[in-house]
Amino acid sequence: MKRILALVLSIVLMLGIAVPAYATGDGNIDGGGGNMGDGTSTNYWNPGMDGVRVSIVNVDTHSVVTTPIDLTNKTPTSGIIHFGKVSKLSYNAGRSLSPVVGGYSYRNPAQSLPRIISSGSYPASIDAIRSYFTDEQVIRSIAGYVGMDFDTLIGGDYKIVIEPIAYLVYNGAYYAMTATEAALYDQAVNGNLRYWMGSLTHKNLPLAIFLEEADLGYLAWSGSTNSKASNDQIISSLGIGIVRFNDELEPPEIDEFDYEYRVDTDVITSVEVSGGQSDPDDPVSVQFIIEGRTYAVSNVYYPEGDSQLAWVKWHTPDEPCICTIQVRVRGGGTAQSTITANIVDLDGNDPPNPVADDRNDSFRLADIPEKEEMTSASWGIWSPWWQENWVWVEDWDKCWHTDRWTDANGVVHRDRWYHWVDNGWWEDQGWWEFDYNSYTASLTASMSITPDSLSPTATSTTLKSGYGIQQRTTARVTTTQSSAVTAAQNAVTYFPEFGYEGVWRLLDCSVSGRRSTFTFKDNPYSTYDRPTHFTPIWYPDGSYTPYTWLLDCWTPAGMLSVNLTDSVRISGDLWEEWHVAPTN
């Protein structure tokens, strides 16, 4: 039977009969693009010089769990400049761009890639791309490349992130770039990459693959699919496709709000303004109408084909509500006209009063969660400047002359003649240029858990169950544009005895400049009104690890937040401190 099967397969291959491919994943992949501009001898891209970067991402933590790999049908030059194997998710989490010359690693897959990046003459097929990356054999190959078991990969705990790559020549040097890397690099060279290679780096490359549905914290792309995108749009939303597994078991979350804020908090709301060029002689302005108050942002500049973030800092109401923000743009640009913000209150979910005879015989330690985390952000402001170009404007006029003379007979003659005179003037026929000024913010934080000093037998790191712990969390924001950020303003701590869910403590916050300090609030169940959390009497010996999500550090590019943990050791319980003795 094996010989017969082998013979049949050989005949199939010789006759070119297509063997059906079976789809394993669900491709959240769409694409676009358009015609390409003309290149130069030092700035060009050849159709077909493309590939993809493949990353494996944990569904719950959104973390990249294996080293990304680059797949291409081509053989890039050995001295190509690249930026390592870094996923879009890592860049969005704060990883910086780091160019490397040579040593570029890639794989030519056994099953050739479809065309990834469209050009005018050679359009890519998004259906072919989607079919390729949901094909079982391709996914098996990817699992082998990254060293992961195939069944584990498709079991529902992981997703595959696909990013298009272009191999191009810029300023005479060969580069390998994902769409995100191209946008970050363009920021570093003040828009020069976009100037020379924008049809590729800011249109066909980022629009080669984007999301149909929101996933992994990225929104579905709803903008133009055949015009250049801005750096911020590319970094936040483009050049990413996702292959999902077992999605029918876990329907995607539907987020009907543009923002979620906390009550009584300083926040920043942003919109991206685009359309035409913001004329510096008549600049674009933006109005945000929030809770009956109008916030105006004037002098919004950006070059033709690009965009600019406009933002406003404001303070949320003291009570939970849904806030609808109206946005008006004047001066020719366009932006999202309505923003919906859900304002929630994190207070009021404190743990119940612990009692001495509590029991939990079925307790099992839960995994420590990881909520949304972004520890750095970048944004920028376009600044216009006038490029002088003095040109002489000709204005030729006839200059008439009259000559009078008398001939030998005494007859007076008058001759009238002219010559041309240029009465022109110098005129500045210059134009507006735009410089992109980049700004950044980063959030660092630490968390310390210690036994309550009133615990009679506790050490600095160990206590008996039933006694209290105290917490001190500090955060610091560093930024190159202090007026555009807020300090971290909220921190929520979850506890292992509750499986890190259901109940939590909203910490007291003290802000000084861009530094924040967080501690437990006074516990109403504490005899001495201590800012403490009581460990349950039944908690087993071993490590006791609270988890804190520190959040609400706002920037124009979104919210910075960080996950924190610290531990103390439980050894024994409170009852060991008690004994029965006769009274005298």
Beta strands, then each sheet from edge to edge (+ up, - down):
strand 1: 26-28
strand 2: 50-58
strand 3: 69-72
strand 4: 81-82
strand 5: 100-101
strand 6: 158-170
strand 7: 173-178
strand 8: 241-244
strand 9: 259-262
strand 10: 266-274
strand 11: 284-290
strand 12: 293-300
strand 13: 307-315
strand 14: 321-330
strand 15: 338-344
strand 16: 376-387
strand 17: 390-393
strand 18: 396-406
strand 19: 412-422
strand 20: 425-428
strand 21: 431-451
strand 22: 462-465
strand 23: 468-479
strand 24: 490-494
strand 25: 505-506
strand 26: 508-512
strand 27: 515-519
strand 28: 533-534
strand 29: 542-544
strand 30: 547-555
strand 31: 558-565
strand 32: 568-573
sheet 1: 1+ 8- 6+ 2- 3+
sheet 2: 1+ 8- 6+ 7-
sheet 3: 4+ 5-
sheet 4: 9+ 15+ 14- 11+ 12-
sheet 5: 10+ 13-
sheet 6: 16+ 21- 23+ 27- 26+
sheet 7: 16+ 21- 23+ 28-
sheet 8: 17+ 20-
sheet 9: 18+ 19-
sheet 10: 22+ 32+ 29-
sheet 11: 25+ 24- 30+ 31-
end
